[in-house]
Amino acid sequence: MSKKNKKNQNDEAAAAQQEELVNNEKLKNEQQAAKQDGEQDEMSPEARISELEAQVEHEKKEYLFLMAELDNFRKRTIKEKADLIKNGAEGALRDLLPVVDDLERALDAINKGGDLDSLKEGVGLIYNKFVKYLESQHVKPIDSTGKDFDTDLHEAVTMFPAPDPSMKGKVIDTTIKGYMINDKVLRHAKVVVGN
């Protein structure tokens, strides 16, 4: 026998041995799985039913707990939203109260017949205080007079013949000042437009 044939026989024998080991391992695993299935099958039907009923009861309790938690969350969210709507302006109005106090003092001074110049100065201070408050709330006046008429910012009250041709389509006069909050129009400016 040649070395080549002997080597082939040895390789074939090793492959056969390897295949036998793999088959034995598979058989062992199958027997273990069958044994485990047998142990489960050995459980009495009543015990199996009782186990499944306990599992269903546990799942039912978990479901009810989650439903109650969701309902509580929904109710809490609705209450918080209602409180925000009800009291949303509280901070803004609280900051306006000092302006109201100043106006009441100004009215008292007018009723007592105070000095006209000091009354004018006081009303000017109140106005400046109020404008600063509006600025702190991001409210700015819309600059209109002399600008091009813009329907997004202005509301035309009337058309008036333009004093010169360059004023056609522009705002000649602002009858009521408009305001913006952030980048949104709070109130459109009521304007007279050149025709």
GIDATA-V997700 format. One record per helix or strand of 2 or more residues. SS is the DSSP state (H for helix, E for strand). FROM is the first residue (numbers start at 1). LEN is the number of residues. If there is no record, write none. Layout:
((SS & FROM & LEN) (SS & FROM & LEN))
This chain:
((H & 3 & 40) (H & 45 & 43) (H & 90 & 22) (H & 116 & 21) (E & 139 & 3) (E & 154 & 7) (H & 165 & 3) (E & 170 & 7) (E & 179 & 3) (E & 184 & 4) (E & 189 & 6))
